[in-house]
Amino acid sequence: MYKYVGKGVFKAVAIGKVSVFKRNEASVKRVHISDTEHEKERLACAKRRSIKQLKQIYEKALKEVGETGAQIFDVHMLMIEDDDYNESIDNIIETQHVNAEYAVAVTADNFAEMFSQVDDSYMQARAADIRDISNRIISNLSEEGEQESTSTGRMIVCADDLAPSETVSLDKERVLAFVTAHGSTNSHTAILARNMNIPAVIGVGEEFLANLSDGTEMIVDGYTGEIYIEPDCDIRKKYEEKMQEDNEKKELLYALKGKDNVTLCGTSVEVYANIGGVDNIAAVLMNDAGGIGLFRSEFLYLEGDDYPDEEKQFNAYRKVLESMAGKKVIIRTLDIGADKQADYFHLDKEENPALGFRAIRICLSNPSIFKTQLRALYRASVYGRLGIMFPMVTSESEVERIKEMCEEVKRELKGSGIEYSDTVELGIMIETPAAAIISDRLAPMVDFFSIGTNDLTQYVLACDRQNPKLDEFCDTHHEAIMRLIKITVDNAHQYGAWAGICGELAADMSLTETFLRMGIDELSVSPGYVLKLRDTIRHIKLI
């Protein structure tokens, strides 16, 4: 038996057989070339292919790990276009007259070494990102396939390290856990592991790989960071008991299916689910969510090379409404732009994408795109109980324009003899400080508010939520955030609207009682958190 210790990044236990992750790595050789322009054209083609692949991975991540985790691949796309990175590659090609593969490999080594030597864990983790995008470009230059795992059945995947794209590309249904020799808790891979709910231990050290081969038995303890290779009977029994305890806790949660979300003193709150696509509906139903509080419609725009037409959108919206069988479904209109790019939108590169041209700003500036989505939504409304939610609102004038366009669409549908529901709720996301501050003006104009705490937090605290380096400064419990949430809820209720939270704070059980005391009507979380939140609510006593 061999024991190693790393860092656990998702608290769960796995017992199973090992599959050693193997890559189809391109062999990079230095080749003298005479036509540097042709080599740069090859490079441009490989970069375009790489970005296309990353967009596909982004779409998969959006559905499986949500918006925050998926944005890692937006960062990778931006890194491929980074001026310093590309100038280095071009310079090597031009001055040394070498092939593009070699120029990319040298640049990757140089940049990764620079990042690794910085005395900062966040910057050190970016070295893995540089190698990931560079390996992808080299693979496309060499026209070799994607990295892949040799696993069959449900396995514990072991590797020297896993790039973010490799992590997302793993088939969750076939992965019990993963263990890596390298990596840090600030790495994108670790963040993805947590979002994917996969038991994982990272930074175990290279020596553990020497004792591994496919089929080796292993125990992974994501609580302590311990792994055991070929465990003895006592250790195996200990962890079988630990897994049994975990399963019993899960069974207790499942016993809550069908129960009400009611506190000990009788206060009721809706518990809904956030999802990134139609494929996630099964998880919503399995976890007994009361409805869908956030359906991210942008996956329809990111999975193709052109704008999704009305029929494609209508069919997707109808499917989710039919599947939810009368439970409320709140669909967020297109939230794309800045860090979520689709080439056919022809959006400019921005210096500060979080504050950029995105979401409702794009929709109001492109009425034909917006009206196509609204037509599809209203047509689908007859198949269930629909709410439409508009992101990144900052002013009354925006809401007025939104409502005018909704009325225009309804008139057009009626004129064409097309049915739609008269009971569609209209709401806005409160994710900018401006919207929270003037929520008393906005509340009379809508049916509901949904507070997006992820963006609200970064705007209030001036902290980029994608930058782990700022973790110590990004206090999600900051009094300023709590005050804005309370103001928003009070103003909603004063003017007859209801208020919910669909950001990550909705799943922060340490704040559940605080939110209920504020009067929150609805909490929307990832499907896997629905029953945990229900259990927390049922143990709270407000009076």
C-alpha positions as CSV (number, residue, x, y, z in Angstrom):
1,M,0.0,0.0,0.0
2,Y,1.2,3.5,-0.8
3,K,-0.1,6.7,0.7
4,Y,0.3,10.2,-0.7
5,V,-1.1,13.5,0.4
6,G,-2.2,16.4,-1.8
7,K,-4.9,19.1,-1.6
8,G,-8.5,18.1,-1.7
9,V,-10.6,20.4,-3.8
10,F,-14.0,18.7,-3.6
11,K,-15.1,17.0,-0.3
12,A,-16.1,13.5,-1.2
13,V,-14.7,10.0,-1.3
14,A,-14.1,7.6,-4.2
15,I,-12.9,4.0,-4.4
16,G,-12.2,2.5,-7.7
17,K,-9.8,1.5,-10.5
18,V,-7.2,3.9,-12.0
19,S,-7.1,5.1,-15.5
20,V,-3.9,6.9,-16.4
21,F,-4.6,9.9,-18.5
22,K,-2.6,9.9,-21.8
23,R,-2.2,12.7,-24.3
24,N,-1.8,12.6,-28.0
25,E,1.0,15.1,-27.8
26,A,2.5,16.5,-31.0
27,S,6.2,16.1,-31.2
28,V,7.7,19.5,-31.8
29,K,10.8,19.7,-33.9
30,R,12.7,22.8,-35.1
31,V,12.4,23.0,-38.9
32,H,14.0,25.7,-41.0
33,I,11.5,27.4,-43.4
34,S,11.9,30.1,-46.0
35,D,8.4,31.3,-46.5
36,T,7.6,33.0,-43.2
37,E,4.3,34.5,-44.4
38,H,3.0,31.0,-45.3
39,E,4.0,29.8,-41.8
40,K,2.1,32.7,-40.2
41,E,-1.0,31.8,-42.3
42,R,-0.8,28.3,-41.0
43,L,-0.6,29.7,-37.5
44,A,-3.7,31.9,-38.0
45,C,-5.6,28.9,-39.3
46,A,-4.6,26.8,-36.3
47,K,-5.6,29.7,-33.9
48,R,-9.1,29.9,-35.6
49,R,-9.5,26.2,-35.2
50,S,-8.4,26.4,-31.5
51,I,-10.9,29.2,-30.8
52,K,-13.7,27.2,-32.4
53,Q,-12.9,24.2,-30.2
54,L,-12.8,26.4,-27.1
55,K,-16.2,27.7,-27.9
56,Q,-17.5,24.2,-28.1
57,I,-15.9,23.4,-24.7
58,Y,-17.4,26.6,-23.3
59,E,-20.9,25.4,-24.3
60,K,-20.3,22.1,-22.6
61,A,-19.0,23.8,-19.5
62,L,-21.9,26.3,-19.4
63,K,-24.3,23.4,-19.2
64,E,-22.3,21.3,-16.7
65,V,-20.6,23.8,-14.4
66,G,-22.4,27.0,-15.0
67,E,-21.5,30.5,-16.1
68,T,-18.7,31.2,-13.7
69,G,-16.8,28.0,-14.5
70,A,-17.3,28.3,-18.2
71,Q,-15.8,31.8,-18.3
72,I,-12.4,30.1,-17.9
73,F,-12.6,29.3,-21.6
74,D,-13.4,32.8,-22.5
75,V,-10.2,33.7,-20.8
76,H,-8.4,31.1,-22.9
77,M,-9.8,32.6,-26.1
78,L,-8.6,36.0,-25.0
79,M,-5.2,34.6,-24.3
80,I,-4.9,33.2,-27.8
81,E,-5.4,36.7,-29.1
82,D,-3.0,38.3,-26.6
83,D,-0.7,40.8,-28.3
84,D,2.5,39.9,-26.3
85,Y,1.9,36.2,-26.8
86,N,1.4,36.6,-30.6
87,E,4.2,39.1,-31.1
88,S,6.6,36.6,-29.5
89,I,5.5,33.8,-31.8
90,D,5.6,36.0,-35.0
91,N,9.0,37.3,-34.0
92,I,10.5,33.8,-33.6
93,I,9.1,32.8,-37.0
94,E,10.4,35.9,-38.7
95,T,13.8,36.2,-37.2
96,Q,14.8,32.5,-36.9
97,H,12.9,31.3,-40.0
98,V,11.5,28.4,-38.1
99,N,8.2,26.5,-38.2
100,A,5.1,27.7,-36.3
101,E,5.0,24.7,-34.1
102,Y,8.5,25.4,-32.7
103,A,7.7,29.1,-32.3
104,V,4.6,28.4,-30.3
105,A,6.4,25.8,-28.1
106,V,9.3,28.2,-27.3
107,T,6.9,31.0,-26.5
108,A,4.8,28.7,-24.3
109,D,8.0,27.7,-22.4
110,N,9.1,31.3,-22.0
111,F,5.8,32.6,-20.8
112,A,5.0,29.6,-18.6
113,E,8.4,30.0,-16.9
114,M,7.8,33.7,-16.3
115,F,4.5,33.0,-14.7
116,S,5.9,30.2,-12.6
117,Q,8.6,32.4,-11.1
118,V,6.2,35.1,-9.9
119,D,5.7,34.9,-6.2
120,D,1.9,34.8,-6.5
121,S,-0.2,31.6,-6.6
122,Y,-2.7,33.1,-9.0
123,M,0.0,34.1,-11.6
124,Q,1.7,30.7,-11.1
125,A,-1.6,29.0,-12.0
126,R,-1.7,30.9,-15.3
127,A,1.4,28.9,-16.5
128,A,-0.9,25.9,-16.9
129,D,-3.3,28.0,-19.0
130,I,-0.5,29.2,-21.3
131,R,0.6,25.6,-21.9
132,D,-3.0,24.5,-22.4
133,I,-3.7,27.0,-25.2
134,S,-0.2,26.5,-26.7
135,N,-0.6,22.7,-26.8
136,R,-4.0,23.1,-28.5
137,I,-2.5,25.4,-31.2
138,I,0.4,23.0,-31.8
139,S,-2.0,20.1,-32.0
140,N,-4.1,21.9,-34.6
141,L,-0.9,22.9,-36.6
142,S,0.0,19.2,-36.6
143,E,-3.6,18.2,-37.3
144,E,-3.6,15.8,-34.4
145,G,-6.6,14.9,-32.3
146,E,-7.7,16.2,-29.0
147,Q,-6.3,14.8,-25.7
148,E,-8.2,11.9,-24.5
149,S,-8.5,9.5,-21.6
150,T,-8.2,5.8,-22.0
151,S,-10.7,5.1,-19.3
152,T,-13.5,2.6,-19.8
153,G,-16.3,2.3,-17.2
154,R,-16.2,4.5,-14.1
155,M,-12.6,5.2,-13.3
156,I,-10.3,7.4,-11.1
157,V,-8.4,9.5,-13.7
158,C,-4.8,10.2,-12.7
159,A,-2.4,12.5,-14.5
160,D,0.6,14.8,-14.1
161,D,-1.8,17.6,-14.4
162,L,-5.1,18.3,-16.2
163,A,-5.7,21.4,-18.2
164,P,-9.1,23.1,-17.8
165,S,-10.2,22.0,-21.3
166,E,-9.2,18.4,-20.5
167,T,-11.1,18.5,-17.2
168,V,-14.3,19.7,-18.9
169,S,-13.9,17.2,-21.8
170,L,-13.9,14.3,-19.4
171,D,-17.2,12.4,-19.4
172,K,-18.6,13.0,-15.9
173,E,-20.6,9.8,-16.0
174,R,-17.4,7.8,-16.4
175,V,-15.2,9.6,-13.9
176,L,-15.3,8.7,-10.2
177,A,-12.6,11.1,-9.2
178,F,-9.3,12.6,-10.5
179,V,-5.9,13.0,-9.0
180,T,-3.0,15.1,-10.3
181,A,0.7,15.3,-9.5
182,H,0.7,19.1,-9.9
183,G,-1.8,22.0,-9.7
184,S,-3.0,24.4,-7.0
185,T,-6.3,25.2,-5.3
186,N,-6.3,28.5,-7.3
187,S,-6.0,26.7,-10.7
188,H,-8.9,26.8,-13.1
189,T,-8.9,23.0,-13.0
190,A,-9.5,23.0,-9.3
191,I,-12.3,25.5,-9.7
192,L,-13.9,23.3,-12.4
193,A,-13.6,20.2,-10.2
194,R,-15.6,21.9,-7.5
195,N,-18.2,23.1,-9.9
196,M,-18.5,19.6,-11.5
197,N,-18.9,17.9,-8.1
198,I,-16.1,15.5,-8.9
199,P,-14.0,14.2,-5.9
200,A,-10.5,15.5,-6.6
201,V,-7.0,15.7,-5.1
202,I,-4.3,17.8,-6.7
203,G,-0.6,18.5,-6.1
204,V,0.2,15.0,-4.9
205,G,3.7,15.0,-6.4
206,E,5.2,13.2,-9.4
207,E,6.3,10.1,-7.5
208,F,2.8,8.8,-7.1
209,L,2.6,8.2,-10.9
210,A,5.5,5.7,-10.7
211,N,3.3,3.3,-8.8
212,L,0.4,3.5,-11.1
213,S,-0.9,1.6,-14.1
214,D,-4.4,1.2,-15.5
215,G,-6.6,-0.9,-13.3
216,T,-4.7,-0.2,-10.0
217,E,-7.1,0.1,-7.1
218,M,-7.1,3.6,-5.4
219,I,-8.9,5.4,-2.7
220,V,-9.4,9.2,-3.0
221,D,-10.2,11.3,0.1
222,G,-11.3,14.7,-1.1
223,Y,-11.8,15.8,2.5
224,T,-8.2,15.3,3.7
225,G,-6.3,15.2,0.4
226,E,-5.1,11.7,1.1
227,I,-4.9,9.0,-1.6
228,Y,-4.1,5.3,-1.1
229,I,-2.8,3.1,-3.9
230,E,-3.6,-0.6,-3.4
231,P,-5.1,0.0,0.0
232,D,-5.0,-2.8,2.7
233,C,-8.1,-4.3,4.1
234,D,-8.3,-2.0,7.1
235,I,-8.0,1.2,5.1
236,R,-10.5,-0.1,2.6
237,K,-13.0,-0.9,5.3
238,K,-12.5,2.5,6.9
239,Y,-13.3,4.3,3.6
240,E,-16.2,2.0,2.7
241,E,-17.7,3.1,6.0
242,K,-17.0,6.7,5.3
243,M,-18.7,6.4,1.9
244,Q,-21.6,4.7,3.6
245,E,-22.0,7.7,5.9
246,D,-21.9,10.1,2.9
247,N,-24.5,8.0,1.2
248,E,-26.7,8.0,4.3
249,K,-26.5,11.8,4.4
250,K,-27.6,11.9,0.7
251,E,-30.5,9.5,1.4
252,L,-31.6,11.8,4.2
253,L,-31.6,14.7,1.8
254,Y,-33.6,12.7,-0.8
255,A,-36.1,12.0,2.0
256,L,-36.9,15.7,1.7
257,K,-38.2,15.2,-1.8
258,G,-41.8,16.3,-1.9
259,K,-41.5,18.2,1.3
260,D,-42.3,22.0,1.7
261,N,-39.6,24.6,2.0
262,V,-41.0,25.9,5.3
263,T,-39.2,27.1,8.4
264,L,-40.0,25.8,11.9
265,C,-42.1,28.9,12.4
266,G,-44.1,28.5,9.2
267,T,-42.3,30.9,6.8
268,S,-42.3,29.6,3.3
269,V,-39.8,30.3,0.5
270,E,-39.6,29.0,-3.1
271,V,-36.5,26.9,-4.0
272,Y,-35.8,26.9,-7.7
273,A,-32.9,25.7,-9.9
274,N,-30.4,27.5,-12.2
275,I,-29.6,25.6,-15.4
276,G,-27.5,26.3,-18.6
277,G,-29.5,24.3,-21.1
278,V,-32.3,21.8,-21.9
279,D,-29.9,18.9,-21.0
280,N,-30.0,19.9,-17.3
281,I,-33.8,19.5,-16.9
282,A,-33.5,16.0,-15.6
283,A,-31.3,17.2,-12.7
284,V,-33.9,19.8,-11.9
285,L,-36.6,17.2,-11.7
286,M,-34.5,14.6,-9.9
287,N,-33.6,17.1,-7.2
288,D,-37.3,18.2,-6.8
289,A,-36.8,21.9,-7.5
290,G,-40.0,24.0,-7.4
291,G,-39.2,25.5,-10.7
292,I,-36.4,27.0,-12.8
293,G,-35.2,30.4,-11.5
294,L,-32.6,30.9,-14.1
295,F,-32.5,29.3,-17.6
296,R,-29.5,30.7,-19.4
297,S,-30.6,31.2,-23.0
298,E,-27.2,32.1,-24.4
299,F,-26.2,28.5,-25.0
300,L,-28.4,28.7,-28.1
301,Y,-26.3,31.5,-29.4
302,L,-22.9,29.9,-28.6
303,E,-23.4,26.5,-30.0
304,G,-23.6,27.6,-33.7
305,D,-21.9,29.8,-36.3
306,D,-24.9,32.1,-36.8
307,Y,-27.9,33.6,-35.0
308,P,-30.3,30.9,-33.8
309,D,-33.6,31.4,-35.7
310,E,-37.0,31.7,-34.1
311,E,-37.9,28.1,-34.6
312,K,-34.8,26.8,-33.0
313,Q,-35.3,29.0,-29.9
314,F,-39.1,28.3,-29.8
315,N,-38.4,24.5,-29.7
316,A,-35.9,24.8,-26.9
317,Y,-38.1,27.0,-24.8
318,R,-41.2,24.8,-25.4
319,K,-39.3,21.7,-24.4
320,V,-38.2,23.2,-21.0
321,L,-41.7,24.5,-20.3
322,E,-43.4,21.2,-21.2
323,S,-40.9,19.2,-19.2
324,M,-41.5,21.3,-16.1
325,A,-45.2,20.5,-16.3
326,G,-46.7,23.8,-15.0
327,K,-43.8,24.7,-12.7
328,K,-42.5,28.2,-13.2
329,V,-39.6,28.6,-15.7
330,I,-37.8,31.9,-15.7
331,I,-35.7,32.3,-18.9
332,R,-33.0,35.0,-19.0
333,T,-32.8,36.7,-22.3
334,L,-29.5,36.8,-24.2
335,D,-26.6,37.6,-22.0
336,I,-23.6,37.6,-24.3
337,G,-20.8,40.0,-25.1
338,A,-17.5,41.0,-23.7
339,D,-16.2,37.8,-22.1
340,K,-18.8,35.6,-23.9
341,Q,-18.0,35.9,-27.6
342,A,-19.6,34.6,-30.7
343,D,-17.8,35.6,-33.9
344,Y,-20.9,36.3,-35.9
345,F,-21.9,39.1,-33.4
346,H,-18.7,41.0,-34.6
347,L,-18.2,42.5,-31.1
348,D,-15.2,44.7,-30.5
349,K,-12.5,43.7,-28.1
350,E,-12.9,45.6,-24.9
351,E,-10.4,46.7,-22.2
352,N,-12.9,46.2,-19.4
353,P,-15.3,43.5,-20.5
354,A,-17.2,43.3,-17.2
355,L,-18.4,46.8,-17.8
356,G,-18.8,46.4,-21.5
357,F,-21.2,46.0,-24.3
358,R,-23.2,43.0,-23.2
359,A,-26.6,41.5,-22.3
360,I,-29.5,44.0,-22.6
361,R,-27.3,46.6,-24.1
362,I,-26.7,44.4,-27.1
363,C,-30.4,43.5,-27.3
364,L,-31.6,47.0,-27.2
365,S,-29.0,48.0,-29.8
366,N,-30.1,45.1,-32.1
367,P,-33.9,45.1,-32.1
368,S,-34.2,42.3,-34.7
369,I,-32.1,39.9,-32.6
370,F,-34.0,40.8,-29.5
371,K,-37.5,40.6,-31.2
372,T,-36.6,37.1,-32.6
373,Q,-36.0,35.9,-29.1
374,L,-39.0,37.6,-27.6
375,R,-41.3,36.1,-30.4
376,A,-39.9,32.6,-29.6
377,L,-40.5,33.1,-25.9
378,Y,-44.0,34.4,-26.2
379,R,-44.9,31.6,-28.6
380,A,-43.6,29.0,-26.2
381,S,-45.5,30.6,-23.3
382,V,-48.6,28.7,-24.0
383,Y,-46.8,25.4,-23.1
384,G,-46.2,26.3,-19.4
385,R,-45.7,29.0,-16.8
386,L,-43.2,31.4,-18.2
387,G,-41.3,34.3,-16.7
388,I,-38.9,36.4,-18.8
389,M,-35.9,38.0,-17.1
390,F,-33.7,40.8,-18.5
391,P,-30.0,41.1,-17.4
392,M,-27.8,44.0,-16.8
393,V,-30.5,46.6,-16.4
394,T,-29.4,50.0,-15.0
395,S,-32.3,52.4,-15.7
396,E,-36.0,53.0,-16.0
397,S,-35.6,54.0,-19.7
398,E,-34.2,50.5,-20.5
399,V,-37.2,48.8,-18.8
400,E,-39.6,51.1,-20.7
401,R,-37.9,50.1,-24.0
402,I,-38.0,46.4,-23.1
403,K,-41.7,46.6,-22.3
404,E,-42.5,48.5,-25.5
405,M,-40.7,45.8,-27.5
406,C,-42.6,43.1,-25.7
407,E,-45.9,44.8,-26.5
408,E,-44.9,45.2,-30.1
409,V,-44.1,41.5,-30.4
410,K,-47.4,40.5,-28.8
411,R,-49.3,42.8,-31.3
412,E,-47.5,41.1,-34.2
413,L,-48.2,37.6,-32.9
414,K,-51.9,38.5,-32.4
415,G,-52.1,40.0,-35.9
416,S,-50.8,36.8,-37.3
417,G,-53.2,34.6,-35.3
418,I,-50.4,33.1,-33.2
419,E,-51.3,32.2,-29.6
420,Y,-49.3,33.5,-26.6
421,S,-50.1,33.5,-22.8
422,D,-51.4,36.7,-21.2
423,T,-49.8,35.6,-17.8
424,V,-46.1,35.9,-18.7
425,E,-44.2,37.5,-15.9
426,L,-41.6,40.1,-16.7
427,G,-38.7,40.7,-14.4
428,I,-35.2,42.2,-14.3
429,M,-31.9,41.0,-12.8
430,I,-30.6,43.3,-10.0
431,E,-26.9,42.8,-10.6
432,T,-25.7,46.4,-10.9
433,P,-25.5,48.9,-8.0
434,A,-27.6,51.3,-10.1
435,A,-30.5,48.9,-10.3
436,A,-30.4,48.2,-6.6
437,I,-30.3,51.9,-5.7
438,I,-33.2,52.8,-7.9
439,S,-35.2,49.6,-7.2
440,D,-38.0,51.7,-5.8
441,R,-38.4,53.2,-9.3
442,L,-38.0,49.9,-11.1
443,A,-40.3,47.7,-8.9
444,P,-43.6,49.3,-10.2
445,M,-42.6,48.5,-13.8
446,V,-42.0,44.7,-13.4
447,D,-43.4,41.6,-11.8
448,F,-40.3,40.4,-10.0
449,F,-36.6,41.1,-9.3
450,S,-34.0,38.4,-9.4
451,I,-30.8,39.4,-7.6
452,G,-27.6,38.3,-9.4
453,T,-25.2,38.3,-6.5
454,N,-22.1,37.3,-8.6
455,D,-22.0,40.5,-10.7
456,L,-23.5,42.6,-7.9
457,T,-20.6,41.6,-5.6
458,Q,-17.9,42.4,-8.1
459,Y,-19.4,45.7,-9.0
460,V,-20.0,46.8,-5.4
461,L,-16.5,45.7,-4.2
462,A,-14.6,46.5,-7.4
463,C,-13.3,42.9,-7.4
464,D,-13.0,40.8,-10.5
465,R,-14.8,37.6,-9.5
466,Q,-12.7,35.6,-12.0
467,N,-9.4,36.6,-10.2
468,P,-8.6,34.2,-7.3
469,K,-5.9,36.7,-6.2
470,L,-8.7,38.9,-4.9
471,D,-10.3,36.3,-2.8
472,E,-9.2,37.9,0.5
473,F,-10.7,41.2,-0.7
474,C,-13.9,39.8,-2.1
475,D,-16.1,39.6,1.0
476,T,-19.4,38.2,-0.3
477,H,-20.9,38.9,3.1
478,H,-19.9,42.6,3.0
479,E,-22.4,44.8,4.6
480,A,-22.8,47.0,1.5
481,I,-24.0,43.9,-0.5
482,M,-26.4,42.9,2.3
483,R,-27.8,46.4,2.5
484,L,-28.4,46.6,-1.3
485,I,-30.2,43.2,-1.2
486,K,-32.4,44.4,1.7
487,I,-33.2,47.6,-0.1
488,T,-34.1,45.7,-3.2
489,V,-36.4,43.3,-1.4
490,D,-38.2,46.0,0.6
491,N,-38.8,48.1,-2.6
492,A,-40.1,45.0,-4.5
493,H,-42.6,44.3,-1.8
494,Q,-43.7,47.9,-1.4
495,Y,-44.7,48.0,-5.0
496,G,-46.2,44.5,-5.4
497,A,-43.3,42.6,-7.0
498,W,-41.6,39.5,-5.6
499,A,-37.8,39.2,-5.1
500,G,-35.5,36.2,-5.5
501,I,-31.7,35.5,-5.6
502,C,-30.2,33.5,-8.4
503,G,-26.5,34.2,-7.8
504,E,-24.1,32.0,-5.9
505,L,-25.0,33.5,-2.5
506,A,-28.4,31.8,-2.8
507,A,-26.5,28.5,-2.1
508,D,-24.5,29.9,0.9
509,M,-26.3,28.2,3.7
510,S,-24.7,30.5,6.3
511,L,-26.8,33.3,4.8
512,T,-30.1,31.5,4.3
513,E,-31.6,32.7,7.6
514,T,-30.4,36.3,6.9
515,F,-32.2,36.2,3.5
516,L,-35.4,34.8,5.0
517,R,-35.4,37.6,7.6
518,M,-35.0,40.1,4.8
519,G,-38.2,38.7,3.2
520,I,-36.7,36.9,0.1
521,D,-39.4,35.1,-1.7
522,E,-37.3,32.7,-3.8
523,L,-33.8,31.2,-3.8
524,S,-32.5,29.7,-7.0
525,V,-29.4,27.4,-6.9
526,S,-27.7,24.7,-8.9
527,P,-29.8,21.5,-8.9
528,G,-27.4,19.7,-6.6
529,Y,-28.0,22.3,-3.8
530,V,-31.8,22.2,-3.9
531,L,-32.3,19.5,-1.2
532,K,-29.5,20.8,1.0
533,L,-31.1,24.2,0.9
534,R,-34.5,22.7,1.7
535,D,-33.0,21.0,4.7
536,T,-31.4,24.2,6.0
537,I,-34.7,26.1,5.6
538,R,-36.6,23.5,7.5
539,H,-34.3,23.9,10.5
540,I,-34.5,27.7,10.8
541,K,-36.7,29.4,13.4
542,L,-37.2,33.1,12.7
543,I,-39.4,33.9,15.7
